[in-house]
């Protein structure tokens, strides 16, 4: 079965659009005839659909409903058909239709998900496969839903942190550009005709204003040019990704928060995979793409090689030098007690808490800092403009 996006007309001549599963165009036309519609044209949604990633909110809804339906005893194929008919996102409906067709042809759910990497990453596929093998598919769906919610919440916290400084920074740039490129040039002639020595801060302001007026196109294009050049270099020399990602982890303040966020996500998902019955080596392999950082991914590869060579998990992590002492201690406790998943969840909890606290603290500090920067810039401009005028007025009074 293929999902088609069709246009048709009803008996009154009104246009209708929609999505419908059909074996082919003839089957689609027959189905529309039965409901009183005449087919105008149709296109396979598999061709029409853009290969873009599905939104996190749609994935959360999908796995939440799968967990509820399978826990209630509804057959998996029926669950997918019901979700396909009720989902509002066309791309996800198309993917579900293709998955249903694959399962009807003999594939498992995890195999059908593997055909859609734009929607389901390797971690989701591995977890689903583990649930199929263990017979605990409902529990796996519940764990996936919880993890996806947590990841979406962390992304929202990060976006909120960046939103305010980005907005205030944009306002500052616009105001400064207006002052330097429009207001200050209007006062240049007046200041220069005062016939007195111009203060140093005013001379600096006039020089900066002249520079902005003369080279504004270069200044605007420079960030774009640097971004394009950086993207080209990373594409041309992929080996630069790893030192760049390692440098991100060492940035002042930001690097520490980024490391905590990555480690919290890694530990949470590793625990979920391990609890679902996935081997340690497979957990490490799936986590390499999850961390979204080449330096940490390379460390995970080194950990896997150490384990394959016969070393235990804790020593393998310690040898990389990438993971903080807290991670090593908790892993050692988990290996000793046989509750590795619980130890990993504790790591995730500690780093999630620390990352949230650090993000909130940064947000509280960014607001007054940005306000002070804006006030200082505006104060410098106003002082540079008004100081020669005050000096002239003082001489006139004398």
N, C-alpha and C positions, 0 to 999 in steps of 0.2 A: 504493500500500500504506500502511496505517495500523497503528501499533503499539497493540494493545489490552491492557489489564490485565483479566484474566478470573478468575472463580471457577467451579470445576467440581467434579464428583464422579466418582470412578472406579467400576469394577464392584463393588468392596467397600463402596462408600458413603462412602469417605474424601474429605474436602474437599481440593481442590488449587487453588493460586493460581499465576499466572504471567503472562508477557508473550508475545504472539504477534503476528506480522505477518499482516494479512489485508486483502482488498479491502473487505470489509464484514462485518456481523455474521453473515450467512448463510455466507459463506466461512469465517469463524472457527469457526462451529459445525460445519461439515463437516470442517474440519481436526481439531478436537478429537475428533470421532466416530471418525476414522481411527486415533487413538492411544488409543482406549478411554475417553474422557472425555465426560461430558454437561455442556453449558454451563448454568450457573445465571444469571450475569449478567456483563456486560462493559462497560467504559468506555474510550473513546478516550484513550490516554495523552497525546494532544495537549491535551485538555481538562483532564485530571487533573494534568498536570505544572505545577508552579509555575514562574513566570518568574524564576528566581533564577540568578545567575551560576554557571557550572560551576567546580568547584575547580581550582586551578592544577595539582595533582597528576594530576587526570584528563586535563587538556589535555596535560600532558607525556607521559603514557602513550599518549594517542591519537596525537600527532604522532611520537613515537618509533616506534611500531608502523607507522605509515604510511610513515615513512622506510625502515624495514627491509624491509617488504613490497614497496614500489615499487622499491627498489634491487635486489631479488631477481627483478624482472620480473613480479610478480603484477599483473594488471589492477586499475585503481583501484576499479572497482565491486565486484570480488571482495574487495579489501582492506576496503572499508567494510562489506560484508556479514559478513565474518569478524569484524571488530571489533564490529559490532552484536551478534553472537551471543555474544561473549566478555566484553564490558564488564559490570561489576557495577553501575555507576551507572545507575539507571533513567532519569533525565532525559537523560543522554548517549546512552543506547540509543535513546530516543525521538527525539532530534535526529538521530542517524545514520539511523534509519529514514526520517524525513522527507527527509533529504538524498538518500538512495538513490532515493526516489520522484521527487525533483526531477531528478536526473541521468538517470533512465530516461525522463523526459518531455522531455529535450533540453537541460537546463541544464548549465553547467559546475560544477566543484567550488566555485570561488570564488563563483559566483552562488548556489549552494545554501547556502554558508556565510553569505552576506550576509543571508539570511532569518532568521538566528538571532543577532542582535547581543548577546543575553544570554550567548552562549557564545564567539562569535568577534568580536573588535573589528575596527575598520577596518584596523588594521595587519596583522593575520593574513590578512584578506581580500585586501588589496593584495599581500602577499607571495605568497600562493597564486596570485593572478592572474598575477603576474610569472613565477612558476615554470611556469605553464601556457603562457605565451607563449614563454618561452625554451627550454622543453623540459628544464629542470633542476629538475623538481619534487622529486626525491629530495633534492637538495642544499638546496633551500629548506626542506623539512621538517626536515632535520638542523639548519639554522641556527635555525629556529623553536624546536626542542627545546632547543638550547643556550641561547637567549635566555630562554625560559620558566624553565629551571632557574636561571639567574643571577638573574632577577627574584625567584623564590621564595626563593632563598638570602638576598638582600638584605632581603626582608620578614621572614624568620626572624631575622636579626641585629637588626633594629629591634625586633621583639617581645621578643627576649631582653633588649635594653637596657631596655625599659620595664617588664618584668615585675618585676624586683627592687625598684625604687623604688616601684612601685604596691603591691606586697605589704607592704613595710616601712612605707610611708606609711599604708596601711590599719590596720596594727597600731598605729602611733603614734596615729592618730586614735581608735581604740577604747580604748586604754589611757588617753589623756588625758581622753576623755569619761567613762570609768568613774571616774577620780580626781575630776574636777570635779563630776560630777553625783551621785555616790554617797558616795565616801569623805570628801571635804572637808566636805559638809554634815553628816556625822556628827560631825565634830570642831569645828564652828562654836560650838556651845553651850559645849563644854569650854574652847575658847580664849577666848571672850568672858567666861567666868566666872572667869578667872584673876585678875582685879582688877589687871592691870598694863597698861602701854602695849604695844599690839600693834605689832610691827615693820612697816616699810613693805612689804616683800615679802609679808608675811602678809596685810596689808590688801588689796594688789593681788590676791592669790590668792582671798581671800574675795569680792572684787567680781567677778572673772572667774567664779567658781563660781556666784554668785547670778545673774549674767547668763545663763550656760549653762542653769541650772535653769529660769529664767523664760522664756527665749526659744529653747529647744531645737528646737521645731517650726519656727520661722522659720529657724534656722541649718541645719537639715536640708533644708528646702525651698528655701533660697536658691540653691544650685548648680543644682538642677533648674529653678527659675524662670529663672535667668540663661541656662541652656542652651536652654530653650523660647523665651525672648525672642529670643535670638541666631538660632535657627533660623527664627523667624517673620520677623525683620528681613531675613535673607538671602533668604528666599522672597519677601517683599513687595518688596524692593529688590535685585534681582539685581546691580545695578551695584556693590554693596558687596563682592562676591566678589573683584574684582580688587585693591582696596586691602588687603583682608584677606590675600590670598595674598602680596602684595608685603611686607606687614608680617611675615609668617611667615619670609620670606627674610632679614629684617633682625634677627631675634631673636638675642640674644647666645648664642653657641656653637651652639644648636640650629639657627638659621637657616643658618649656614655648612654644617653637615652635611646639612641638607635640600637646599640648593642643589647640593651635590656629588652627592647621590644622584639628584636629578632630571637633572642634566647627564650623569651616567654612563649612566643609562637612555636618555636621549635620544640620546646619541652612539652607543651600542651598537645601538639599533634603527634609527637613521638609516643607519648603515653597512650593516646587514643589508639594508635596503630598497634602498639605492643599489647595493649589490653584486648584488642580484637583478635589476637592470635598471629599477627605478622611477625616474622623473624626479625632479629635485631639488625642483620645486614640489609634486609629489605627496607626496614624503617629508615636506616641511614641513607640508603639510595634514594628513597622517596623524599627525604628531607633536604637533599641537596638543592633541588629546585624550589622548595618551599621557602628557604631562608632568604632567597633573593639577594644574596651577597656572595660574590665569587670567593672572597677570602675565607669566609666561614664554610662555604661549600667545599673548598679545597681541604680544609681541616677535617671535615666529615669524611672525605675520601681517605685521608690519612688514618682516621680512626678505623674505618672499615678494613684497610690493609693490615693494620696492627691486629685486629681481631682475627682476620683470616690467618695471620701468622701464629696465632695461639695465645695472644695476650688477652687479659680480661678487659672488660668495658671501661672500668675506672682508669686503669693505667693507660689505656689507649687514648682516652680523652685528655689525660694529664700531659702526655708527651707532646701534644700539639702546641701547648702554650697559648691557645686561643681562648680557652674557657676559664672563667673566674674560679677561685677556690670554692665558692658556694656550690657551683655545679658539681665539682669533683667530690666534695664532701657528701652531697645528697646522693650522688650516684653510688658512692661507696656504701652508704647506708642502705640504699635500695638493693644492691647486690648482696650485701650481708644478710638482710632480712628476707630476701626473696620477694620484695614488694617494689620492684623497679618502677612500675607504673605510678604508684603512690608517691615515690620520691620525685619523679618527673613532674607530677602535678603540683607538688610542693614548690619545686623550682619555678614552675610557671606562675604560681600564685605570688611568690615573693617578688619576682621580676615584674609581673603585671602591676602589683601594688606600687613598687618603687617607680616604675615608668609613669604611672598615672600621677603619682605625687610630684615627680619631677616636671611633668608636663604642666600641671596646675601651677607649680611654683614659677615656671618660666612664663606662663601666661600672666601671672600677677606682676612679674617684674617687667615684662615687655611693655605693658601699657604706660607706666610712668616713664620708662626710659625713652620710648618713642615720643612721648609728650615733651620731655626735656630736650630731646634733639630738635624737634620742630620749633620749640620756643627759642632755643639757642640760635638756630639759623635765622629765624625771623628777627630776633633781637640784634644779631650782627648786621643784618641788612639795614634795619631801621637806624641803628646807631651810625653806620657808615654814611647813610644818606643825610641824616639830620645833624650830625656833629658839625660839619662845616657851616651849616645854616645857623646853628646856635652861636658859633664863633663869630659869624658876621653880625648877627643881631647884637651880641655883646659889645663889639667894637663900635656899632652905631650908637649905643647908649652912652659910651664913653665920650 
